[in-house]
Amino acid sequence: MKSFTICFLWFLTLIPLICAQWIKQEGLLLPNSFLEVASENGEVDPSEPPDMHLDIYDRADHVLSTSQSSSTVVSSSSVIEQDPVTTTMTIPTSGATPIIDSTPIRFTINPGDVHTYELSGINPSAKALFISLNVCNEPFQSVPFDLPQNKTRLTLFATDTNMTDAPMSQIETELGYASIILRDLQSSTSVIEIAGPKLPSGLKSSSWTYEVIASTKALQSDFSFTSNLYLVDTDFANALFITNNFTTSNNVPTENISDFGIYVYQFSNSSNAGDIRRLSQSFCAVNTEGALIDQDNAQMSNTTRGYGNTMKGQIFVSGLNKSETYLAFLTKPSERLVYQAVNFTTKSDTNCQVIFDLDFCSGVAFAVPGNASAFTTETLREFYDDMALNRYGNFSKSLQNIPCNASAETQYSIMRGCDDCANSYKQWLCAITIPRCTDWSNQQSFLFPRPVGQSRNPEINEVIKPGKYKEILPCADLCYSIVQDCSPDFGFFCPKAGRGLEFSYGQRSPNGDISCSYPGAAYIPSTASTGRTISMELILFATLLWIL
């Protein structure tokens, strides 16, 4: 038994090596655009940025500008206020361009060239140097995918000394981004190099534009493998998104929608669509490649609708084409952070229109049966909200006849009260009064077809007069809730399975799809097609299951 256990454990230690070799052979993409270099006991203890006096040189070592006390240093990408400076930079390594702590610089590099930068005057208390590289654009032929992606990656090198022939850590960019962290710094000077690979001649564009930042505080540019963006719904010309919650466990907001940016790119029919997919982890590329829509022409606001009923961001983009697929990037400019992209496709029919921010049915935010030739988003929203509010009036009067404030002995339930009943009824009423609409051509099995003139509510047929569409039915649990939360005196009941339930209500899906309509619903974002990715943890877990 002991021998079997030893062999089993020995086999487990080989699993990561086997999987890694298989991934390398298969060409799968692991998140390898991050490199951390440290000694065995290295720890991060970021300190305040050092005071420095830096001259800004061009490639010929001509002085372009000199930092002064409380001066403003202008780079090609930003204007940054500098703290008062007291120390003087040493003479840079021959051929190296000096850079300033936490200040981004942008340059163009040609195939086969190497650019060298030097950061000197690093404070002795700084225990780490964070270096990030973003590719803003890359060489291409007539279309971007003519060049294999692994042939156009820049390489980032870094060392914590300016000694000649010192060993350098290195890493290639992955989808336009790479970073290195040097820990336990050995000197007050660091040298950084960016190298461009050699490429064939005759390209339409044969150079890269990149942005590099070195900092003793933290990574000044980064990529997040979570999207932080959720698709609520689309229609033929618009899309609505929400972000993750902005609040902490104490329900205190820590962020605001104004902290974020949005960039929407079209998949097809765009000269830069391929570029952005190949550079989807680069803040510089997402920010500068000419998005179809950005925060300047998107409607951005805060909302408490959705999961947790706490503050989160809401983004509404318009001016889209029907039946078109897009990529949406959420960014956080203050951190030069770009989140994993979300792809989405607009609807093909004009019979559904997205509405949101209703006064009464505040949880409603989706495409409803519409008529774009007769109703704007605002007038359609008002029609549906007023219809639900008017229907709620009769229930509200009936609820007043229930002894809500009676003693525990005479209340209709010791677990539920009138407030619970009123809330459940409102959620159910809004869901059955305001149908969730999708394309007639959509073939998903849970959809209910609504031909012309056969909407759920007669008022929709008479006033809105939509074309044919399919409805995502209200969730059955909304009906169950009013039965549980309200007094039996109301006489509420729900249809049973096989006896009408399937024609009136749908069931929630466990896979994140919206298979029935409920307040605050949002789609789990689908990841953009930015390359094949795979998780080592998933491989190990699957292997263990196979063994056991």
C-alpha positions in Angstrom: 0.0 0.0 0.0 2.8 2.4 0.9 4.5 1.7 -2.5 1.2 2.4 -4.3 0.8 5.7 -2.4 4.4 6.8 -3.3 3.9 6.0 -7.0 0.6 7.8 -7.0 2.1 11.0 -5.5 5.0 10.8 -7.9 2.6 10.5 -10.9 0.7 13.6 -9.7 3.9 15.7 -9.7 4.3 14.9 -13.4 0.8 16.1 -14.4 1.7 19.8 -14.6 4.8 19.1 -16.7 2.9 16.8 -19.0 0.0 19.3 -19.4 2.4 22.2 -19.9 4.3 20.3 -22.7 0.9 19.4 -24.3 -0.2 23.1 -24.2 3.1 24.2 -25.7 2.7 21.7 -28.6 -0.9 22.5 -29.2 -0.2 26.2 -29.3 -2.7 27.1 -26.6 -2.5 30.5 -25.0 -1.8 30.7 -21.3 -1.8 34.1 -19.5 2.0 34.4 -20.0 2.2 38.1 -20.6 3.2 38.6 -16.9 6.7 37.9 -15.5 7.6 38.3 -11.9 11.3 38.2 -10.9 12.3 37.9 -7.2 14.7 36.2 -4.9 13.6 33.3 -2.8 12.4 35.5 0.0 11.4 38.5 -2.1 8.5 40.5 -0.9 6.7 43.6 -2.2 6.8 46.7 -0.1 6.0 49.6 -2.5 7.3 52.9 -1.3 6.7 56.5 -2.2 8.1 57.4 -5.6 11.7 58.8 -5.4 12.4 62.4 -6.0 14.4 62.7 -9.2 15.8 65.3 -11.6 15.6 63.9 -15.1 16.5 65.3 -18.5 14.4 64.0 -21.3 16.6 63.0 -24.3 15.8 62.0 -27.8 17.5 59.0 -29.4 20.5 61.2 -30.3 21.0 62.2 -26.7 19.8 65.8 -27.3 18.2 67.3 -24.3 14.5 67.9 -25.0 13.4 69.2 -21.5 14.5 69.2 -17.9 12.2 68.5 -14.9 11.9 71.3 -12.4 10.4 71.8 -9.0 6.6 71.1 -9.3 6.9 71.1 -13.1 4.7 69.4 -15.7 6.4 66.8 -17.9 4.6 66.2 -21.2 4.9 62.8 -22.9 3.2 61.7 -26.1 0.4 60.1 -24.2 -0.3 62.2 -21.1 0.5 65.2 -19.0 1.6 64.3 -15.5 2.2 66.6 -12.5 5.6 65.9 -10.9 6.5 66.3 -7.2 9.3 68.7 -6.3 12.7 67.2 -7.4 15.9 67.3 -5.4 18.3 64.7 -6.8 20.2 64.5 -10.1 20.1 61.6 -12.5 23.4 60.0 -13.3 24.7 59.9 -16.9 22.6 57.4 -18.8 24.0 54.2 -20.3 25.3 54.8 -23.7 22.4 54.9 -26.2 19.7 54.7 -23.4 16.8 57.1 -23.1 16.1 58.2 -19.6 12.6 57.7 -18.3 10.7 59.0 -15.3 9.1 56.8 -12.6 5.4 56.1 -13.3 5.5 58.2 -16.5 4.3 56.5 -19.7 6.3 57.2 -22.9 5.3 56.2 -26.4 7.6 55.4 -29.4 7.5 53.7 -32.8 9.8 50.8 -33.4 10.8 49.1 -36.7 11.4 45.4 -37.3 14.7 44.3 -35.9 15.3 47.4 -33.8 16.0 47.6 -30.1 15.0 50.5 -27.9 16.8 51.0 -24.5 15.6 53.0 -21.5 17.1 53.7 -18.2 15.4 54.6 -14.9 17.9 56.0 -12.4 17.7 57.5 -9.0 15.5 54.7 -7.7 14.9 55.2 -4.0 16.8 52.7 -1.8 13.6 51.9 0.1 11.9 50.7 -3.1 11.8 46.9 -3.1 10.2 46.3 -6.5 10.1 47.8 -9.9 6.9 47.3 -12.0 7.3 47.5 -15.8 4.4 47.2 -18.2 4.4 47.3 -22.0 1.4 48.0 -24.2 1.4 47.6 -28.0 -0.7 50.4 -29.5 -0.7 49.1 -33.1 1.3 46.5 -35.0 2.5 45.8 -38.6 0.0 44.4 -41.1 -0.6 43.7 -44.7 -3.9 44.2 -46.5 -5.8 42.7 -43.6 -4.3 42.3 -40.1 -4.5 38.5 -40.0 -2.1 38.1 -42.9 0.8 38.0 -40.3 0.9 35.1 -37.8 0.3 36.5 -34.3 3.4 34.8 -32.8 5.6 36.6 -35.4 4.6 40.1 -34.5 5.2 40.1 -30.7 7.5 42.6 -29.2 9.9 41.4 -26.5 10.3 43.2 -23.1 13.7 42.9 -21.3 14.5 44.3 -17.9 17.3 44.3 -15.3 17.9 46.2 -12.1 21.4 47.4 -13.0 23.1 49.3 -15.8 26.2 47.2 -15.8 27.2 46.0 -19.2 26.2 42.4 -20.1 24.1 42.1 -17.0 21.5 39.3 -17.3 18.0 40.5 -18.2 14.6 39.1 -17.6 12.5 38.8 -20.7 9.0 38.1 -21.9 7.0 38.5 -25.1 3.8 40.5 -25.4 0.6 38.4 -25.4 -2.3 40.1 -27.3 -0.5 43.4 -27.0 0.5 43.3 -23.3 3.5 42.2 -21.2 4.8 43.0 -17.7 7.8 42.3 -15.6 8.2 42.8 -11.8 11.7 43.0 -10.5 11.9 42.4 -6.7 14.8 42.9 -4.2 16.4 45.6 -6.3 20.2 45.6 -6.3 20.9 49.1 -7.5 19.4 52.5 -8.0 19.3 52.1 -11.8 17.3 49.9 -14.0 17.6 49.2 -17.7 14.7 48.3 -19.9 14.7 47.2 -23.6 12.0 46.7 -26.2 12.9 44.6 -29.2 11.0 44.2 -32.5 11.2 41.0 -34.4 12.3 40.9 -38.0 9.5 40.8 -40.6 9.2 40.2 -44.3 9.3 43.2 -46.6 6.4 44.7 -48.6 4.0 45.2 -45.6 1.4 47.9 -45.7 2.5 48.9 -42.3 5.9 47.7 -41.0 6.3 49.3 -37.5 4.8 49.1 -34.0 3.8 51.9 -31.7 4.2 50.9 -28.1 3.9 52.5 -24.6 6.1 51.5 -21.7 5.9 52.5 -18.0 8.2 51.7 -15.2 7.1 52.4 -11.6 8.3 51.7 -8.1 4.7 51.9 -6.8 2.7 49.4 -8.7 1.9 48.3 -12.3 0.7 51.4 -14.0 -1.0 49.5 -16.8 -2.6 46.1 -16.6 -5.1 43.6 -18.1 -7.9 41.8 -16.2 -9.1 38.4 -17.2 -12.5 39.2 -15.8 -14.8 41.3 -18.0 -16.6 43.4 -15.3 -19.2 44.0 -18.0 -22.5 42.2 -18.4 -24.8 42.4 -21.4 -28.4 43.2 -20.3 -30.0 43.2 -23.7 -29.9 44.5 -27.3 -32.3 45.6 -29.9 -31.7 46.3 -33.6 -29.6 49.5 -32.9 -28.8 49.6 -29.2 -27.2 47.6 -26.3 -27.4 47.9 -22.6 -24.7 46.8 -20.1 -24.2 46.8 -16.4 -20.9 46.4 -14.4 -20.2 44.5 -11.2 -21.3 46.1 -7.9 -19.4 49.2 -6.8 -20.1 48.5 -3.1 -18.2 46.7 -0.3 -19.6 44.2 2.1 -20.7 47.2 4.2 -22.7 48.5 1.2 -20.4 51.5 0.9 -19.7 52.5 -2.8 -16.0 52.4 -3.6 -16.3 53.3 -7.3 -18.4 55.3 -9.7 -19.3 54.9 -13.3 -17.3 58.0 -14.0 -14.2 56.0 -13.1 -14.6 53.8 -16.2 -14.5 54.0 -20.0 -16.3 52.0 -22.7 -15.0 51.2 -26.2 -17.1 49.3 -28.8 -15.5 47.9 -31.9 -17.2 46.3 -34.9 -16.2 42.8 -35.8 -16.6 43.0 -39.5 -16.2 45.7 -42.1 -13.6 47.6 -40.2 -9.9 48.0 -41.0 -9.0 47.8 -37.4 -11.3 45.1 -36.1 -8.6 42.4 -36.6 -6.0 44.6 -34.9 -8.1 45.1 -31.8 -8.7 41.4 -31.4 -4.9 40.7 -31.7 -4.2 43.5 -29.2 -7.2 43.0 -26.9 -5.1 43.0 -23.7 -3.5 46.4 -24.4 -5.0 49.5 -22.8 -3.1 51.6 -25.4 -4.6 49.8 -28.4 -8.2 49.7 -27.0 -7.9 53.4 -26.1 -6.4 54.6 -29.4 -7.4 52.3 -32.3 -10.5 54.2 -33.3 -13.5 52.6 -31.5 -16.9 53.0 -33.1 -18.3 54.1 -29.8 -16.6 55.3 -26.6 -17.6 57.0 -23.4 -18.0 60.3 -25.2 -21.0 59.1 -27.2 -22.3 56.4 -24.8 -24.9 57.0 -22.0 -23.2 56.1 -18.7 -24.9 56.3 -15.3 -25.1 54.5 -11.9 -28.0 52.1 -11.1 -29.0 49.9 -8.2 -30.9 47.5 -10.5 -29.8 43.9 -10.6 -27.9 41.6 -8.3 -27.7 42.8 -4.7 -29.7 46.0 -5.4 -26.5 47.9 -4.8 -24.8 50.6 -6.9 -23.2 49.5 -10.1 -22.5 51.1 -13.5 -25.0 51.2 -16.4 -23.9 51.8 -20.0 -26.3 52.3 -23.0 -24.8 52.5 -26.5 -26.7 53.4 -29.6 -26.1 53.9 -33.3 -25.4 50.2 -33.9 -26.3 48.2 -37.0 -28.8 45.3 -36.9 -27.6 41.7 -37.0 -24.0 42.9 -36.3 -21.5 41.5 -33.9 -19.4 43.9 -31.7 -16.7 43.8 -29.1 -17.1 45.9 -26.0 -14.2 46.8 -23.7 -14.6 48.2 -20.3 -11.5 50.2 -19.1 -10.4 52.0 -16.0 -8.3 55.0 -17.3 -6.9 56.0 -13.9 -5.2 52.6 -13.7 -4.7 52.2 -17.4 -6.6 48.9 -17.0 -8.5 47.1 -19.7 -10.9 44.3 -18.9 -11.6 41.1 -20.9 -13.7 42.0 -23.9 -17.4 41.0 -24.2 -18.9 40.2 -27.6 -22.5 40.7 -28.4 -24.8 40.7 -31.4 -27.7 43.1 -32.1 -31.1 41.8 -33.1 -32.2 41.5 -36.7 -35.8 42.7 -36.4 -37.1 46.2 -35.5 -40.0 44.8 -33.5 -38.1 44.9 -30.2 -36.8 48.0 -28.4 -34.6 48.3 -25.3 -36.1 50.3 -22.4 -34.7 50.9 -18.9 -34.9 53.3 -15.9 -38.6 52.9 -15.5 -40.0 54.8 -12.5 -42.4 52.2 -11.2 -41.1 48.9 -12.7 -37.6 49.9 -11.9 -36.3 46.3 -12.3 -37.3 46.2 -16.0 -34.4 46.7 -18.4 -34.7 44.7 -21.6 -36.1 44.7 -25.1 -39.9 44.9 -25.2 -42.4 44.7 -28.1 -42.0 48.0 -29.9 -42.6 49.9 -33.0 -39.6 52.1 -33.9 -41.5 54.1 -36.5 -44.0 55.3 -33.9 -42.3 55.1 -30.5 -39.0 56.4 -29.2 -37.3 54.8 -26.2 -38.7 57.4 -23.9 -42.3 57.2 -25.1 -42.2 53.4 -25.1 -40.8 53.4 -21.6 -43.6 55.7 -20.4 -46.3 53.6 -22.0 -45.3 50.3 -20.4 -44.6 51.9 -17.0 -47.9 53.6 -16.9 -49.7 50.5 -17.9 -48.2 48.5 -15.0 -48.7 51.3 -12.5 -52.4 51.5 -13.4 -52.9 47.8 -12.9 -51.1 48.0 -9.5 -53.7 50.5 -8.2 -56.5 47.9 -7.8 -54.2 45.5 -5.9 -52.9 48.4 -3.6 -56.5 49.1 -2.6 -57.2 45.5 -1.8 -54.0 45.3 0.3 -55.3 48.0 2.5 -58.1 45.6 3.7 -55.5 43.1 5.0 -54.7 43.6 8.7 -51.0 44.2 8.2 -50.4 45.7 11.6 -52.4 43.1 13.5 -51.0 41.1 16.4 -49.0 38.0 15.7 -52.0 35.8 16.6 -54.2 37.4 13.9 -51.6 38.0 11.1 -52.0 35.8 8.0 -48.3 34.6 8.4 -45.6 34.9 11.0 -43.0 34.7 8.3 -44.4 37.1 5.7 -46.0 40.5 5.9 -47.8 43.0 3.7 -44.5 44.6 2.5 -43.3 41.2 1.3 -46.6 40.7 -0.5 -46.5 44.1 -2.1 -43.0 43.7 -3.4 -43.6 40.2 -4.8 -46.8 41.3 -6.5 -45.1 44.3 -8.1 -42.2 42.1 -9.4 -44.7 39.6 -10.8 -47.0 42.3 -12.3 -44.2 44.1 -14.1 -43.0 40.8 -15.6 -46.4 39.8 -17.0 -47.4 43.3 -18.1 -44.1 44.1 -19.9 -43.0 41.1 -22.1 -39.4 40.5 -22.8 -39.0 40.5 -26.6 -36.5 38.8 -29.0 -36.3 38.1 -32.8 -38.9 36.0 -34.5 -36.0 34.1 -36.1 -34.5 33.0 -32.7 -34.9 29.3 -32.4 -34.2 28.7 -28.7 -36.7 26.2 -27.3 -37.9 28.3 -24.3 -39.2 31.1 -26.5 -43.0 31.6 -27.1 -44.0 32.9 -30.5 -46.2 36.0 -30.7 -47.6 36.5 -34.2 -48.9 39.9 -35.2 -51.9 40.9 -33.0 -51.3 38.1 -30.4 -49.3 39.8 -27.7 -49.7 38.9 -24.1 -51.7 42.2 -23.4 -54.4 43.6 -25.7 -53.1 47.2 -25.0 -49.8 46.2 -26.8 -51.7 45.1 -29.9 -53.9 48.1 -29.9 -51.4 50.9 -29.1 -47.9 49.7 -29.9 -48.9 47.4 -32.9 -45.5 45.5 -33.0 -44.7 43.1 -35.8 -44.2 39.4 -35.0 -41.7 38.5 -32.3 -40.9 35.8 -29.7 -41.4 36.3 -26.0 -39.1 35.2 -23.1 -41.9 34.2 -20.7 -41.9 35.4 -17.0 -40.2 33.1 -14.5 -42.5 30.8 -12.7 -40.9 31.5 -9.4 -42.3 35.1 -9.5 -45.8 33.5 -9.4 -44.9 31.2 -6.6 -43.6 34.1 -4.6 -46.9 36.0 -4.5 -48.7 32.8 -3.4 -46.2 32.4 -0.6 -45.9 36.0 0.5 -49.6 37.2 0.2 -52.7 36.4 2.3 -54.8 33.5 1.1 -57.7 36.0 1.0 -56.3 37.3 -2.4 -56.9 33.8 -3.9 -53.7 33.8 -5.8 -52.7 30.5 -7.5 -50.3 29.4 -10.2 -51.0 27.0 -13.1 -49.5 23.5 -12.7 -47.0 21.8 -15.0 -48.8 20.2 -17.9 -51.9 22.3 -17.1 -51.0 25.7 -18.6 -47.7 26.5 -16.8 -45.7 26.1 -19.9 -47.8 28.6 -21.9 -47.6 31.3 -19.2 -44.2 30.9 -17.5 -40.6 29.8 -18.1 -37.9 28.3 -15.9 -34.6 29.8 -14.9 -31.5 28.4 -16.7 -28.5 27.2 -14.6 -26.0 28.1 -17.3 -26.4 31.9 -17.2 -28.7 32.2 -20.2 -31.9 34.2 -19.7 -34.6 31.5 -20.3 -37.3 33.4 -18.4 -37.9 37.0 -17.6 -37.2 38.5 -14.1 -36.3 41.9 -12.7 -32.6 42.8 -13.1 -31.7 40.0 -15.4 -28.4 40.2 -17.3 -26.4 37.8 -19.5 -23.2 36.3 -18.3 -20.8 37.9 -20.7 -19.4 35.7 -23.5 -15.6 36.0 -23.8 -14.3 37.6 -27.0 -12.5 35.5 -29.6 -9.0 36.6 -28.7 -7.3 33.3 -29.0 -7.6 29.8 -27.5 -7.1 29.9 -23.7 -7.0 27.2 -21.1 -6.7 27.0 -17.4 -4.0 24.8 -15.8 -6.2 24.4 -12.7 -8.9 23.0 -14.9 -6.6 20.5 -16.5 -5.3 19.3 -13.2 -8.8 19.0 -11.8 -10.0 17.0 -14.8 -6.9 14.8 -14.6 -7.5 14.1 -10.9 -11.1 13.2 -11.6 -9.9 10.8 -14.3 -7.4 9.1 -11.9 -9.9 8.8 -9.1 
